[in-house]
Amino acid sequence: MGLTGKIFGEKKTGTSEGYIDLEKYADTQGSAPGAKMYVAVGEILKYEDLRKLTDYVYGGNVLVLDFTAIADEEMLLKRVTNELKRITDDIGGDIAGIGQNLMVISPAGVKVERRKLKG
């Protein structure tokens, strides 16, 4: 420990203004061994993005979809939402809005709770 370390104390690593750096805990392999389902965050910029995003849900995974980019385009948002509802009906999944510009789309056997949990 240098002179400044003795005066000011050791520099804390991994925290910045009360936040913990979770980067070292991130999964570097891209998959968890033994995981049967994944949760991903996706973003839709145009209607054509829907195909790639829904393939993920058809694969049995949960998708948290950010639709901020199309939120101001009422007709496009309605078209995307109707298509997502049709898909979740087809596969027995669920869809719910969370927050201002987020949706959760889940596969068969996964129900999205609409009530907020209070801690």
Secondary structure as the mmCIF struct_conf table of DSSP 4:
data_model
#
loop_
_struct_conf.conf_type_id
_struct_conf.id
_struct_conf.beg_label_comp_id
_struct_conf.beg_label_asym_id
_struct_conf.beg_label_seq_id
_struct_conf.end_label_comp_id
_struct_conf.end_label_asym_id
_struct_conf.end_label_seq_id
HELX_RH_AL_P HELX_RH_AL_P1 LEU A 3 PHE A 8
HELX_LH_PP_P HELX_LH_PP_P1 GLU A 10 LYS A 12
BEND BEND1 THR A 13 GLY A 14
STRN STRN1 THR A 15 SER A 16
TURN_TY1_P TURN_TY1_P1 GLU A 17 GLY A 18
STRN STRN2 TYR A 19 ILE A 20
HELX_RH_3T_P HELX_RH_3T_P1 GLU A 23 TYR A 25
BEND BEND2 ALA A 26 ALA A 26
BEND BEND3 THR A 28 SER A 31
TURN_TY1_P TURN_TY1_P2 PRO A 33 GLY A 34
BEND BEND4 LYS A 36 LYS A 36
STRN STRN3 VAL A 39 GLU A 43
BEND BEND5 LEU A 45 LYS A 46
TURN_TY1_P TURN_TY1_P3 TYR A 47 GLU A 48
HELX_RH_AL_P HELX_RH_AL_P2 ASP A 49 TYR A 58
TURN_TY1_P TURN_TY1_P4 GLY A 59 GLY A 60
STRN STRN4 VAL A 62 ASP A 66
HELX_RH_3T_P HELX_RH_3T_P2 THR A 68 ILE A 70
TURN_TY1_P TURN_TY1_P5 ALA A 71 ASP A 72
HELX_RH_AL_P HELX_RH_AL_P3 GLU A 74 ILE A 91
TURN_TY1_P TURN_TY1_P6 GLY A 92 GLY A 92
STRN STRN5 ASP A 94 ILE A 98
TURN_TY1_P TURN_TY1_P7 GLY A 99 ASN A 101
STRN STRN6 LEU A 102 SER A 106
TURN_TY1_P TURN_TY1_P8 ALA A 108 GLY A 109
HELX_LH_PP_P HELX_LH_PP_P2 LYS A 111 GLU A 113
BEND BEND6 ARG A 115 ARG A 115
HELX_LH_PP_P HELX_LH_PP_P3 LYS A 116 LEU A 117
#
